[in-house]
Amino acid sequence: MSKLTLHVPEDLVVAAKSEAAARKVSVSKLVSDYFRNLAAKGGQDSKSLDQNLAPRTSSLVGCISDPDIEDYVDYLEEKHS
Protein backbone atom coordinates (compact mmCIF):
# COMPACT_ATOMS: atom_id res chain seq x y z
CA MET A 1 0.00 0.00 0.00
CA SER A 2 1.25 3.48 -0.88
CA LYS A 3 1.10 6.64 1.15
CA LEU A 4 -0.43 9.80 -0.35
CA THR A 5 -0.26 13.30 1.10
CA LEU A 6 -3.11 15.64 0.22
CA HIS A 7 -3.39 19.35 0.86
CA VAL A 8 -7.03 20.26 1.42
CA PRO A 9 -8.80 23.04 3.30
CA GLU A 10 -9.42 22.37 7.00
CA ASP A 11 -13.18 22.43 6.58
CA LEU A 12 -12.93 19.52 4.12
CA VAL A 13 -10.78 17.56 6.56
CA VAL A 14 -13.42 18.06 9.26
CA ALA A 15 -16.17 17.04 6.84
CA ALA A 16 -14.24 13.95 5.71
CA LYS A 17 -13.63 12.86 9.30
CA SER A 18 -17.27 13.40 10.15
CA GLU A 19 -18.44 11.40 7.13
CA ALA A 20 -15.96 8.61 7.85
CA ALA A 21 -17.14 8.42 11.47
CA ALA A 22 -20.78 8.30 10.35
CA ARG A 23 -19.94 5.40 8.02
CA LYS A 24 -17.71 3.77 10.67
CA VAL A 25 -14.69 3.66 8.36
CA SER A 26 -11.37 5.50 8.22
CA VAL A 27 -10.79 8.58 6.10
CA SER A 28 -8.25 6.51 4.15
CA LYS A 29 -10.94 3.95 3.31
CA LEU A 30 -13.35 6.72 2.32
CA VAL A 31 -10.78 8.27 -0.03
CA SER A 32 -9.71 4.87 -1.41
CA ASP A 33 -13.32 3.98 -2.19
CA TYR A 34 -13.77 7.32 -3.94
CA PHE A 35 -10.63 6.80 -6.06
CA ARG A 36 -11.74 3.24 -6.84
CA ASN A 37 -15.09 4.61 -8.01
CA LEU A 38 -13.36 7.18 -10.22
CA ALA A 39 -11.09 4.51 -11.72
CA ALA A 40 -14.07 2.27 -12.45
CA LYS A 41 -15.80 5.08 -14.33
CA GLY A 42 -12.60 6.14 -16.11
CA GLY A 43 -13.35 4.20 -19.29
CA GLN A 44 -16.87 5.52 -19.65
CA ASP A 45 -17.69 8.40 -21.93
CA SER A 46 -19.47 11.45 -20.56
CA LYS A 47 -22.82 10.38 -22.05
CA SER A 48 -22.86 7.13 -20.06
CA LEU A 49 -21.80 9.00 -16.93
CA ASP A 50 -24.78 11.32 -17.36
CA GLN A 51 -27.08 8.31 -17.16
CA ASN A 52 -25.86 7.63 -13.60
CA LEU A 53 -26.94 11.06 -12.41
CA ALA A 54 -30.21 11.91 -10.73
CA PRO A 55 -32.77 13.18 -13.27
CA ARG A 56 -32.66 16.78 -12.06
CA THR A 57 -28.86 16.83 -12.04
CA SER A 58 -28.73 15.15 -15.44
CA SER A 59 -31.00 17.86 -16.85
CA LEU A 60 -28.38 20.47 -15.88
CA VAL A 61 -25.53 18.78 -17.74
CA GLY A 62 -24.33 21.06 -20.52
CA CYS A 63 -26.35 24.10 -19.44
CA ILE A 64 -23.13 26.13 -19.28
CA SER A 65 -21.51 26.34 -22.69
CA ASP A 66 -17.74 25.94 -22.82
CA PRO A 67 -16.85 26.66 -19.16
CA ASP A 68 -13.39 28.11 -18.54
CA ILE A 69 -11.97 25.53 -16.14
CA GLU A 70 -8.76 27.46 -15.49
CA ASP A 71 -10.68 30.49 -14.22
CA TYR A 72 -12.73 28.25 -11.94
CA VAL A 73 -9.63 26.52 -10.56
CA ASP A 74 -8.03 29.93 -9.92
CA TYR A 75 -11.19 31.04 -8.12
CA LEU A 76 -11.23 27.93 -5.93
CA GLU A 77 -7.54 28.24 -5.08
CA GLU A 78 -8.03 31.87 -4.04
CA LYS A 79 -11.19 31.07 -2.08
CA HIS A 80 -9.61 28.21 -0.13
CA SER A 81 -6.16 29.65 0.50
N, C-alpha and C positions, 0 to 999 in steps of 0.2 A: 504494500500500500504506500502511496506517495503522500507527501505533505504539501499543502497549498496554502499560501498566505494571501489573504484578501484584504483590501483596504476599502471599507464601507463606512458610511455615516453611522454614528452611534445609535441613532434612532432605529436604524435597520438591524443592528446587532440586538438591541432590546426586543424588537419585534420577532426576530428569528428565534431568540431564546424562549420567548413567550410561546410561540407557535410550536417549537420543539417540545416544550414542557407539556403543552396541551395534548400533543400526540404521543407523549411518553417515549420520545426518541431523542437522540443527541442532535445538535446542530449539524455535526458532520454527516449524520445519516440523512437529515433533511436536505442538505446541499447535494449530497451524492445522489439521492433519489431525483432531485431536480435535474442534475446534469445527465443522469441516465435517461430521463424523459426527453430531454433535448436531443440526445444522441439518437434515440429511437425515432424521433420525428425528423432527423437530419436529412433522410433521403426523400422525404415527401415534398411535393411541390406546394406552393402557397395555396393553390385551389383546394387541395385535399386537406390542408391545415384549417382552412376556413370552415370546412364541414364539421370540424370538431368543436367549433365555437357555439355558444348559446345563440339562439336565433336573433336576439336583439343586438348582441355584439357582432355577429356575422353581418347584419345589415349595415353596420358602420364601416366595414372593411372597404377601403378605397374612397371614402368620402373626402379625404384630403388628397388633392392631386399633387404628385411629385413633392413630398415633404423634404425639406433640407435637413438631413440627419445631422450634419456637422453643427449647424446652428443649435439644434436641440441638445446635442451632447455638450456643447459649450455652455448652454444655459444650465443644464443639470450640474455640471462641474462647478459653476459659479454658485449655484444655489446651495450645494451641499459641501462647500469648502469653508 
